[in-house]
Amino acid sequence: MKKLLLLVVMLFGISCLGFGADNSLKNVQKNGKMIVGLDATFAPMGFRDENDEIVGFDIDLAKEVAKRMGVQVEFKPCEWDGILFDLKGKKIDMVWNGMTMTDARKKQALFSEPYFEDGQMIFSKKENKINKVSELEGKIVGLQLGSSADIAVQKNEIFGKIKEVKKYGTNVEALMDLEAGRLDAVVVDAVNGKYYNSKKNALAYSEESLTTEYYGVAFRKGDKALRDEVQKNIDEMKKDGTYDQIVAKWFGK
C-alpha cells in the first residue's frame, strides 16, 4: 500500500512539473506566429512567383488559418528530403506543402485529416508518350529524392525493370532534364507536373497513375493541440466556402 501511495505521489509530482505537457498551441500563440516548412519549388502548392514571393494553394490555406488563429505565418523553405528532420528539430512548426500521408511518414509525424487528393503520374515527351506504368521498362526515369514518387516507384513491380532511376533535389530539375532529353520519363505528383506543363505544354502525361494519394499537414508527434486548432480552422473554412474559393483560384471550378 505504501509503495502504491509513493508511486501516486511521484506521478502527481511529475504532472505538476509539466513533463509531457503539450504546449504546442500556446507556444505558437506566445510567439505570435507559426512557422511553415515547405519545398518552395512545388507549384502550385507552394512556390516562388516572378517577384520571388512564396505563393500557392497551400500558402493561401495556411495564411487563412493563421489569420483565424490570430497569429502571423512565416514560410521557411527546406530541403524536402530532410524536412521531417527540420520538423523534429523544431526549426519549423509544421510541414504544409502537398505532403502525401504515407505509412512511413505517419510513424514520424502527426497529420491533419486529408485535405487534398492527388496521385503519382508519369510525364514524358509528347513524341515519346508513356501511357502506362508497364511502359517504364527499360527507361531512364527521373524523380525527386525522398518524395512520394520515390516511394511509389520503389514499391511498384516495375522498379526492377527500369533501366535507371535518377534522383533530383526538386521536381523542377527533373522535369527540365526530361525536356532536355536526358530522361525518358519523370514520375511526379499530378498536380505539380500538370501545373509545370501548363506554362509550356511541352510534355504529355500518362493515362495511369502509380498511386492515389492524400495530402495532410504534418506536425510533431506530441503537438496535438496545435494540430487540432489547425484542423478546426480547416474544417470551418470548408463549411463557410473559403476552402472552395481557394481551390477555384488555383485549380478552377
C-alpha positions in Angstrom: 0.0 0.0 0.0 2.8 2.4 0.9 4.6 1.6 -2.4 1.3 2.4 -4.2 0.9 5.7 -2.4 4.5 6.6 -3.1 4.0 5.9 -6.8 0.9 8.1 -6.9 2.8 10.9 -5.3 5.7 10.6 -7.7 3.3 10.6 -10.7 1.5 13.6 -9.3 4.7 15.5 -8.8 5.9 14.8 -12.4 2.5 16.0 -13.7 2.8 19.2 -11.7 6.2 19.9 -13.1 4.7 19.8 -16.6 6.5 16.9 -18.0 4.8 15.7 -21.1 2.6 18.8 -21.3 1.5 19.8 -24.8 2.3 23.5 -25.2 2.4 23.5 -29.0 -0.5 25.8 -29.5 0.4 28.0 -26.5 4.0 28.4 -27.9 2.7 29.5 -31.3 0.3 31.9 -29.7 3.1 33.3 -27.4 5.5 33.7 -30.4 2.7 35.3 -32.4 3.5 33.2 -35.5 3.5 29.7 -36.9 6.5 28.6 -39.0 5.6 26.5 -42.0 8.2 24.4 -43.7 8.0 23.8 -47.5 9.7 23.0 -50.7 9.4 26.4 -52.4 9.5 24.8 -55.9 6.4 22.7 -55.6 3.9 24.6 -57.7 1.0 25.2 -57.4 1.0 24.2 -53.7 3.9 26.4 -52.6 6.5 28.2 -54.9 8.1 31.5 -55.7 6.5 33.7 -58.3 8.1 36.2 -60.7 8.5 38.6 -57.8 10.2 36.0 -55.7 7.2 35.9 -53.3 6.2 32.5 -52.0 2.6 31.8 -53.2 0.4 28.8 -53.9 -2.7 26.8 -52.8 -1.2 25.6 -49.5 0.2 29.1 -48.9 -3.3 30.7 -49.1 -4.7 27.9 -46.9 -2.0 28.4 -44.3 -2.4 32.2 -44.4 -6.1 32.0 -43.8 -5.7 29.5 -40.9 -3.1 31.8 -39.3 -5.4 34.8 -39.7 -8.2 32.9 -37.9 -5.9 31.8 -35.2 -4.8 35.5 -34.7 -1.1 34.8 -35.5 1.3 35.6 -38.3 2.7 32.9 -40.6 6.3 32.5 -41.7 7.2 30.3 -44.7 10.5 28.6 -44.4 12.0 26.8 -47.5 13.6 23.4 -46.6 15.3 20.6 -48.4 12.4 18.1 -49.0 14.5 15.0 -48.2 15.2 16.3 -44.7 12.1 18.4 -44.0 10.8 15.9 -41.3 14.2 16.3 -39.5 13.7 20.0 -39.6 10.2 19.4 -38.0 11.6 17.2 -35.3 14.4 19.6 -34.7 11.8 22.4 -34.0 13.1 24.5 -36.9 9.5 24.6 -38.2 6.1 24.1 -36.5 4.6 22.1 -39.4 5.0 20.9 -43.0 2.3 22.3 -45.2 3.3 21.6 -48.8 1.4 18.8 -50.5 2.9 16.2 -48.2 1.5 12.8 -49.0 0.3 10.9 -45.9 2.3 7.7 -46.2 2.6 4.9 -43.6 6.3 5.7 -43.1 5.6 9.4 -42.6 2.8 8.7 -40.2 5.4 7.0 -37.9 7.4 10.2 -37.8 4.8 12.9 -37.7 1.2 13.6 -36.6 -1.0 14.5 -39.5 -4.1 16.6 -40.0 -7.1 15.0 -41.8 -6.6 14.7 -45.5 -7.4 18.0 -47.3 -6.5 17.2 -50.9 -6.4 14.1 -53.3 -3.6 13.6 -55.8 -1.6 10.8 -57.4 1.8 10.0 -58.9 1.7 10.3 -62.7 4.2 9.7 -65.5 5.3 12.7 -67.6 7.2 12.2 -70.9 7.9 14.0 -74.2 4.9 14.2 -76.5 6.7 12.4 -79.3 7.6 9.5 -77.0 4.5 9.4 -74.8 4.3 6.9 -72.0 0.7 5.9 -71.1 1.1 3.0 -68.7 3.3 2.1 -65.8 4.5 -1.1 -67.7 6.0 1.2 -70.4 8.7 2.4 -67.9 10.5 -0.9 -68.6 14.0 -0.2 -69.9 13.6 3.6 -69.5 15.6 6.3 -67.7 13.2 7.7 -65.1 13.7 10.9 -63.0 12.0 11.8 -59.7 12.6 13.9 -56.6 14.7 12.4 -53.8 12.7 11.4 -50.8 9.4 12.2 -52.5 6.2 10.2 -52.7 7.2 9.4 -56.3 10.5 7.9 -55.0 8.5 5.7 -52.6 5.8 4.8 -55.2 8.4 3.7 -57.9 10.4 1.6 -55.4 7.2 -0.2 -54.3 5.9 -0.8 -57.8 6.8 -4.1 -59.5 8.2 -2.1 -62.5 11.1 -0.9 -60.3 13.4 -3.8 -61.1 12.7 -3.4 -64.9 13.6 0.3 -65.1 17.0 0.9 -66.8 18.0 3.7 -64.4 16.3 6.0 -61.7 17.8 9.4 -61.4 17.0 11.4 -58.3 16.9 15.2 -58.1 16.7 17.8 -55.4 13.5 19.2 -56.9 10.8 18.1 -59.3 11.5 21.1 -61.5 15.1 19.9 -62.1 13.8 16.5 -63.1 11.2 18.0 -65.5 13.8 20.3 -67.1 16.0 17.3 -67.7 13.1 15.5 -69.3 12.5 18.4 -71.6 16.2 18.5 -72.4 16.1 14.8 -73.5 18.2 13.4 -70.7 15.3 11.4 -69.3 12.6 9.2 -70.8 10.1 10.0 -68.1 9.5 11.7 -64.8 7.2 10.4 -62.0 5.8 13.3 -60.1 2.6 14.4 -58.3 0.0 15.0 -60.9 -0.9 18.5 -59.6 2.8 19.6 -59.8 3.5 18.1 -63.2 0.3 19.4 -64.8 0.9 22.9 -63.4 4.5 22.9 -64.7 3.4 21.7 -68.1 0.5 24.3 -68.3 3.2 27.0 -68.7 5.0 25.2 -71.6 2.7 22.5 -72.9 5.8 20.5 -74.0 5.0 17.3 -72.1 2.4 14.5 -72.1 1.2 12.6 -69.1 0.1 9.0 -68.6 -3.4 7.6 -68.5 -2.4 5.5 -65.5 -1.3 6.7 -62.1 1.0 4.8 -59.9 -0.9 5.7 -56.8 -3.9 7.6 -55.3 -2.6 9.8 -52.5 -3.9 12.3 -49.9 -2.2 15.4 -48.7 -2.1 16.3 -45.0 -0.4 18.9 -42.8 2.4 17.3 -40.7 3.1 18.2 -37.1 5.5 16.8 -34.4 4.1 13.7 -32.8 3.3 15.4 -29.5 1.8 18.6 -30.9 -1.8 17.5 -30.8 -3.1 20.9 -29.5 -1.6 22.7 -32.5 -2.8 20.1 -34.9 -6.4 20.2 -33.5 -6.5 24.0 -33.8 -5.3 24.0 -37.4 -7.8 21.2 -38.2 -10.7 23.1 -36.6 -10.0 26.1 -38.8 -9.6 24.0 -42.0 -13.0 22.4 -41.2 -14.6 25.8 -40.7 -13.1 27.0 -44.0 -14.7 24.1 -45.8 -18.1 24.8 -44.1 -18.1 28.6 -44.9 -16.9 28.2 -48.5 -13.4 29.8 -48.1 -11.7 26.5 -48.9 -13.7 26.2 -52.2 -12.8 29.8 -53.1 -9.1 29.0 -52.7 -9.5 25.8 -54.8 -11.2 27.8 -57.6 -8.4 30.3 -57.5 -5.7 27.7 -58.2 -7.4 24.9 -60.0 -10.6 26.4 -61.5 -14.1 25.3 -60.8 
